[in-house]
Amino acid sequence: MEITWNNKEPIYLQLRDRLVELIMDGLVLEGDALPSVRQISSEQRINPITVSKAFQILVDEELVEKRRGLGMYVVTGAKDKLAKQEKAKFLEEEWPQIAERIERLGLGIDDLLGGAKS
């Protein structure tokens, strides 16, 4: 798992987002185990507590479950739940900014569908 860290948000949130991407992209399937805290902390050179914090957020969001002695597993329905959340987030947070920029630049539907032609 490759992650390019940024300084804009905490590492545990970036890790949570990367794990979400893996689930949404189908690289980690429902029912699959996530890599262990030890494995991720070693590969990414981050504190195990940071990894545990990211995992706990996923548990709180009911996307993964702890199986005592076995690790963390993606729950059934996680991908659909994430898709709904990501669509809502896009429409509520990102799309209004994109729409404003489209209007500010005076772009029409033909511009958007036809690509960037000067």
N, C-alpha and C positions, 0 to 999 in steps of 0.2 A: 504494500500500500504506500503510494507516494503522496506526500503532503508538502506543499510549499507554505510555510508559516508566514503570516504577516503580523505587523505590529498594531493593527487596528482593533483587534478583538482578542479576548483571552484564548489561550491554546485549547482549553477544554471545549470551548464552543466551536472552534475550528475543527477539532477532532470529531465532535458530534456531527457537524455538517458533512464532513468527509464520509463518515459511516452512513449517514442518510443517503448521500450520493451513491454509495456502493449498493445500498438496498434498492433505491429507485432505478439504478441502471441494470439491476438483475445480476450483479456480480456477487452479491450475497443474497441468497434466496430465503424465503420464509421457511422456517424450520432449521436453517443452517446455524451453526455456532459462529459467534464472532471470535476473532483472535483473542487470546488471553491478555489480561492486563500486563502481565510480565512480558509477553511477546511484543506488544505494541510499545511499551515503555522502552524496551531494549532497542527495537528497530528505529524508533523515532527519537531516541535519546531524550525522553521526557520523564518527569516524575510519575511513578505509578499512581500517586494520589490524583494527578491531573487526568489520567486515563480513567480511573474509577469515577471521577466526577462526571466525565463525559458519558460513561456508561449509565450512571444514575439518572442523568437527564433522559436518556432513552427509555429507561425503565419507567420513570415518572410519566413519560409521554405514551406509555403502554405500547412501545414499538419492539422492545425486547423484554425477555424475562430471564430471571436468574434461576438456574437449576442447580440446586445444592450439590456441590462436589463435581459438577460437570461444566459449569461456565454460563455464558450468556448466549441466548438463542433468539433469533428473530421470530416474532409471533406471527401467526396466520392473520392476514389482513393488513399487515404493516405497510406493504407497498401501496395499497389502495388508500389507506389513511394518509400516508405521506403525499400521495398525488393530490388528494383533496386539499390538504393543508398548503401545499406549494402553489396550487392554482389560486387559492384564496389570497395567499400572501402576494403573489404576482399581481393579481387584479386590484388589490387594495393598496399596495405599497409601490410596486415598480411601474405598473402600467400608467398611472396618472402622470408620473414624471416623463415617461416615454411619449405619451400623448401631448403633453405640454411642449416638449422639444420638437415633435413633428409639426405642431401648429406654429411654433416660433420660427422654424426653418421654411415654412410655407410648402411643405411636402404634400403632394396629392396621392391618391390611391395608385395612380399609374407609376409614380416615382417609387412607391414602396413595393409594388408588385414587379416592376420591371428592373429593379436593381438600380445601382448608382450610375446614371448616364449624365454626362455633363452637357 
